[in-house]
Amino acid sequence: MRLTLLMMSLLLPSLPVLAAETPELQRAVGAAQAVGAVHTLRQIPEACARLEGTFTGDAAQPYRFAPVRTSEQCQPRARFVDYAKAQPTSDKGWKLNDVIRVPAAACPSRQAVVRVWRLPVTPTAERDGQGQSRIYLEDAKKLAASGKVPPVTMFAAQLSMEGKACN
């Protein structure tokens, strides 16, 4: 009984932190990956990108990931931006979208954790009689020429390593 009360008293102060860190998407821990094996972490179709990662075997930088364009023909409706420049927080309107955990095959206690943040944009375009948002080519050209490009949804991702390193 005392142990339960002690555990609850330790956990209660961290509950608001956990609630703020709850991602929009829930996923299980990914499959363990070997050093040098390039793998897809996540697809972001609206940004025409996927996140690829690999364990490097280097102690200074044990894991590396990068956004990769999926197709030259794809027309993005969102942008993937640098995490360091965007510095996403919930105070700035960003939402924690996804937390991806990938264990190392050689050391399962060590995980690469990629947190994907999303900055949603509320649609400002007017809807027609069918409830659709229409973009007309001439209007879009005039808008682009004036420098008033409408905002789009943005994504940013942050990498961290968690768990105990193996020898």
N, C-alpha and C positions, 0 to 999 in steps of 0.2 A: 504494500500500500504506500509506504513512504517512498519507495523507489518510483512508483507511478507518479506521485505528486511532484517529486524532484524532476523527473523527466518532463512533465507538463510545464513546470515553472521555467525550465530551460528553453522549451520550444515556444511558449507563448510570445515572448518578445520578437521572435523571428517570423511569426505568422504574417504580419503585414508585408514583410520583405518577400516571402514566398508568394503571396497573393499578387504582388506587383510583378513578379517574375514568371507568372503563368503564361505560357505561349498560347497563341490562337490555335495552333495545330499541335496535336499530341501524337508522338511517335515513340516506338520502342527503340532501344539501343540498337545501332546498326551491327552488321556482321563484322567480325574482326578482320583487319586488313594487314597484309604483309608489307614489309619495307619495300618501297619502290613500286608497289601496285597502285596504279592510278584508278580512282573510283569516283563515281558520281555521288555527290552528297545530296543534291536537291536540284530539281528543275524549276525554273521560274519562267513559264511560257510567256507571260505578259511583258517580260523584259527581254525575251528572246535569248535567254542565257541559262546555263546550268553551272552549278558549283562543283568543281573537280578538286579532289584532294589526294594527298599521298604522304605516307610516313617516309621520312628522309633517311633515318638512321643517324642523323647528325645530332649530337647532344645540344648544340646551341640553338638549332631550329628543328625540333623533332618532327614537325608536321607542317605542311605547306598546302594552301588551297588558293584557288583563283576562279573568278567567273570566266566562262568560256562561251562565246557566241554560238548558238545552236545552228543557225542557218543564215546565209547572206540574204535570202529572199524574205526572211521574217521581218515584219514591220512592228517594232516594239511599241507597246502602249504604256510602258513603264521604264524607269531607268535604274540601273544598278550603280550606286555611288560609293566612293571610298569612305570607310567607316571613320577613319581619323578626321577627315574633313567634315563629315556630316555630324559626328558626335550625337548619335540618336539617344534620346531619353523620352520617357513618357510625358515629361513636362513640355517638350517641344512638339508633342502630337504624334510621336512615333509609337508604334505598337510592337511588342515582342511577338513576332510571327511564328518562329520555329526555333527549337533547340535540337541540334543534331549531334548525337554522341557516337563516336567511332572508336572502338578499342583497338589497340595494337595487337596483332596476332602473337608476336614474340613476348609481349608483356600485357596480358589482359587487364591488369590493375591500372594501366595508364590509358587515358582516353583523350582524344581530340574532341573538343566541344566547340561547335560553330553555332553562334546565336545570330539568327536572321531577324532583322528589324524591318518594318514596313511603315512608310509614311503615306497614309491614304489621302486621296484628294476627293473632295466632294464635287460631283459633276455640276458645272455651272451652265451647261448648254440647255437651251429651252427644248422642251419636248413637243413633238408635233401631235396631231390628232390621234395617231396610233400609239403614242407613248414612247416613240423612238427619238433618240438624239441624232440629228442629221448634220453632217459636215459637208458643205458644198465647196468644190474645188476653188472657185473664184474667191469666195469669202475667206477660205483658209489662206490663199496666196496673199490677199490684202492684209490679213492679220499678221502673217509671217513677215511681210515687207515692213510693217509698222513696228516690228520688234516686240509685239505683244503675243508671245507664245503662251498658250494656256498651260497651267501646271499639270504635271503627270505624277502618278504614284511612283514613289522611290523605294528602293530596297538597299540595305547595307548589311554587311556581315562581319562578325567579330570572332576571332579564333582565340581559344585558351586551351591550355593543357591541364588536365585534372588527374588526380590519382598519384600513387606512389610509383616512381621510376624503378625499373628493374636493373640489376647489374649485369 
